Amino acid sequence: MVVGRSFAEAREGLGRENSRVVMRSTGATTRARAMGSFSSMTSATRMRTRVRRVRDGATRGGDARARGEGEEEGEGEDVPEACVAFAERLATAAGEVTTTYFRGKTLEVEDKNDASPVTVADQTAESVMRSMVTKEFPTHAIFGEEHGIELGAGGSSEWTWVFDPIDGTKSFITGKPLWGTLIALLRDGEPVLGVLDQPVLNERWVGVRGRQTTMNGEPISVKKCASVGDAYMYSTTPYMFEGMNKARYDTLASKVKIPMFGCDCYAYGLLAMGFADLVVEADLKPYDYMALVPIVKGAGGHMTDWKGDELRFTADPAALEAGSYQGEVIAAGDAAVLADVVNTLSKTLF
């Protein structure tokens, strides 16, 4: 097992004022400060249904794949099969770490600069995934919740892996198995591959641009919803909405059938399977949702910010310095419901 950083070391790199941009290069590592970065069961052999076997040497521009219902024409460019298989390997490796610590009686919990909790499980799982990417795809950039931005060799960020090793750390430390490991691959800022892995329940969602989303290898799809008034809506916590966002959220919550809380990333998996209709959240960072975009879209759903804009993130120092990212998101199974929700959440109420 790769040993994670100490909590003291972790705290150094977690606040915006302390985050680093790291550039991998041959024979040397160049570091540049970037203000405005983001803070924010020992594993036995686990039986899991696997997604289709990878095709050796496949690249973008290969055979056409079946598209998920939510994909638009012209969005079906292939994601390399090697990357899809590798993302699953990352999820398996992270799961071997996190399940070792889950429900452990001696698990230490520390607070980051933003008061959110962090454990050695978060740190170690991300370190394992980072080392795998550096070895397998040295030109790919990495952005993770625990260890910040690392540009690829030569400063490359065309392909960027985005990690949240434990999305739902509060659920993790209180023994609730509704947390998940989130793994995204972005190309030029667009999320084209996403994995949501829940290793305790042996559940894995895989979304790839141009293909139908799967859960444990089986295709899944969202459900239709007649109206906002018929929608079952999830959010992680009501405390993620403040100020104007809270007023907007409260207005929406009064319109839906049932507002619910407490699932973190797992709620998006339920939406992709057709069990929920809406997920509406605020105060997020890109690592909280980038992996979920291909999963929701590939199941025929839709995912935007509160203005209805597509979700994107560019891993470069300028974006970090400007604090330029979308923090409010909507996931919806039905396009008409999404339009109504955007209309409500984008209004100025006062």
N, C-alpha and C positions, 0 to 999 in steps of 0.2 A: 504494500500500500504506500502510495506517495504521501508523505507527511505534509499537512497544510501549514500555512504560516501561523505564527503565534498571534494571539489577539492584539497584542501591542503593535505588531507589524501591520495587521489588518487595519487597525484604526488609522494608521498613518496614511493609508491610501484611499479611504472611503469617502471623506467629505469632498464637496466640490473644490474647496480650496486646496486639497491635497492630492487630487487625482492626477495620474500621469498618462501621457501618451508615450508608448514604447515602440520603437521601430526596429525590426529585426534586419540585420545586414550581415554579410559574410565576414566572420572574424571579429565583429564588434557589435555592441548594442548601444544605440544612441537614444537618449532620453530627452524629452522636451516637456517642460511644464505646460499644462493647459488649464487655465482657470475656467470654471463652469462645468467641470465633468460631473459625473453622476455618483451619488451615494448609493445613493440607494442601491439483530437477525443476521448474523453473518450469512452471506449469500450462498445458498446451496445451488445446485443446478436447477434453474427455474424453467418450467415448461412454458413456452410462449409460442403462439402461432406466428410464423415469420411471414413477412411480406415477400413478394416474388423475388426469385434469385436475380442477382445482378448480372448484367451482361458485361463481359470484360471489354475494356477499351471504348465503352460508349461515351459519346460527347454530345454537346449541343448540336442540333440539326440532324439527329438520328431519326428513327422511325417515329411517326406520329403516335401519340398516346391518347387513350380515351380521356376526354376532358371532364372535369367536375362540372356540375350543372351551373355553378356560379361563375365559371370562367368566361370572359368575353372573347369574341373572335380576335385573333391576332396575339393572344396572350399565351399561346400554347408552346412557346419555345421550350425545349427540353432542358431539364436540370441534369447534369451528368449522373449516370447511374452510380458511379463511384462515390459521389457525394451523398446520395441517398443511403447507400449501404453504410458509408462511414458515419452518418448521423445516427444510425441505429447502433453502431458499435459504441459511439460516444454515450448514448443513453444507457446501454448495458454496463459500460464501465462506471458511469456515475452512480447507477443503481447499486452496484456492488459496494460502493462506499456508503451511500446514504442509508441503505437497509441495515448496515452494520451498527449505525448509531441510533436508528429509530427506536423509540421507547426504551432507550438505555437509561438506567437509573442514575448514572453519573455524568450525563451529558452536561457540559458547561455552556452557559448562554451569556453572551456579552452584548452590550448595546453599541451600535454604530454612532457616528456623529449626528445622524438624523433620528436617533432614539429607536430605530428598528433593530430587532434582535439578529444576531448572527452566531453560528456555531462552527465548530471545527468540521462538521459534516459539510456545510456549505462551502467552506474554504477548500477543503481537500478535494471534493468532487469537481469543483471548477478547475483546480490545479491539474487534476488528472486529464480533464478534457482539453485544457490548453496545451499540455505537453503532447497530446496526441495530434492536435491540429498542426503544431509547429513542426512535428516530424513528418506528417503525411502531406500537408499543404503549406509549405513554408512561405508562399507568396500571399496567402490568405490572411486577412486581418482578423482580430478577435476583440470582442467587446463583452465583458462579463460583469455581473453585479458586484462580485467580490474583489476583482483585481483590475478593473478598468479597461482602457483601450490599449491594444498592441497592434501596430500596423505590420503588414507583411513585409517580406524582404524587399528592399528598395523603396519602402514607404507605400506599398500597394494597399488599396482598400476596395478594389473592384468587387472582390468576393470577401464578405465579412461574416464570420460566425458570431452569433449573439447567444450568450448563455445566462440562464438563471438556474443555478444548480438545485435550489430548493425554492420554488415559488409557493409561498405559504409556510414560511418558517414558523409562524405562530402556531399553525396547525401541527407542524412537525414536532415542535417541542412540547406540545400538549397531547401528543399521541393520537391525533386524528389523521387517518390516512387519506386525506383529500388534498394534499399538497402534490406537487409534481415537478419534474425536471423539464425545463424548456430549452430547446435547442433550435435555433433558426439559422438559415443561411440566406444572406442578402446578396443580391447582385446590383451594383450601382444604386444602393439604397432601398431596393425593392425586395421584400421578403418572398423568396421563391420556394423555400423548403422549410417545413416546421415539424418538430417532434414534441409531443407531450407524453411523458412517460411517468406512470405511477407504478413503481416497482413492487410495492407492498401488495397491491391488488393484481399485479401482473397485467396491467392494461397499458396499451401503447397506441396513441393516435399518430398517424403519419400523413402529412399533407404536402403535396408537391404541385407546383404550378403546372397546369395542363393535364392533371390526372384527378381521379376521384379519390377522396380521402378514405383511409382505412382505419379501422380499430382492430388491433390484433390480426391484421391481414384481411379482414372482411370489409367490403365497401359499406360506407354509411352515408346518410343524407339527412338534411334538416327536414322539418315539417312545415307545411303551410300554416299560416295563422290569419284568421279572418280580419282581425283588427287589433289595435293596441289594447282595447278593452278585454280581449281574450288572451292576452299574453301573460305567461309566467316569466317573471324577470328576476335575474340574479345580479347581485353586486357583492363584493367581498365584505364590506362593512359600511354602515351608514356614516361612519366617521371620516370616510375618504372624501366626502362632499363638504365644502366650506364656502361661505360667502354666497356669491351669485350662483356658483355651481350647486350649492345646496338648495337654493330656491328653485332652480330649474329642475333638479332631480325630484324634489318634493312634488312639483307640478306633474311630472311624468308618473311618479309612483301612485299618485291619486287616480290616474287613468287606467293603469294596467289591472289585470285580473288579480294577481298576487305578486307583491314584491318580496323577495327572499334574500338571505345573506349567508355568507360563510363558506363558499366553495373555492375561493381563489381561482387558479387556472382550470380546475376541474369543471367549473360551470361551462366553460367554452367547449369542453369535450362533450358534455351532456347536450348542449345546443346542437353540436355537429351531428349527434346521434338522433336528434329529433325529440328529445325529452324536455327541452326548455325552448323558449321563444326569443328571449332577449338577455343580453348581458350588457349592463351599462356601468362604467367605472370612470373614476377620475384619480388624479394624483399618482399616475403611473409613470414608469420609465420605459424606454424601448425594450429592455430585456424582459419586462413584464408581459408584453403582448406580441412581439414580432413573430415568435414561433406559432402563435395562434391564428395569424392571418391566413396562411395557406391551408390550415386545417379547416377553418370555417368556410373559406371560399371553395375549397375542393369538395365540400359536402353540399354545395349549392347555396350557401349562405352569403352574407355580406358583412364586411367589417370596415368601419371608417372612424374618423374622429367625430366630435360633436357637430362639426360644421358640414359633415358629409364628405370630407376630403379623404383620399386614399392615405394609408399609413405608410410612412417612409422614414428612413434614418440613414444619414451619411456619416460614417465614422471618420471624421477628419478634425484636426485641431480647431479650425474655424467654427465648425458646428458646436463643438464643445465649449469654446470660449463664449459663444453667443447664447449658450443654453438652449439651442434650437432643437426642440423635439415636441412631439404631440403627447400630451399627458392625459387627455380625456378620450375614451374610446366607446364605440357601440358595436356589438355583434348582434346580428338579427338573422333569423331564418327566412324571413319574408321581406321582399323588396318594398312592398307598400307600407308595411309596418315600420321599416327603417326610415322611409321618407317622413312618416308622421313623427317619429321619435326625433329625427334631426330638426324638424320644424319646431318642436317643443324645446329642445335643448339649446338651439342656437338663438333663441329669442332673448332680447333684453327685457327683463320683467319689471324693472323699476325705471 
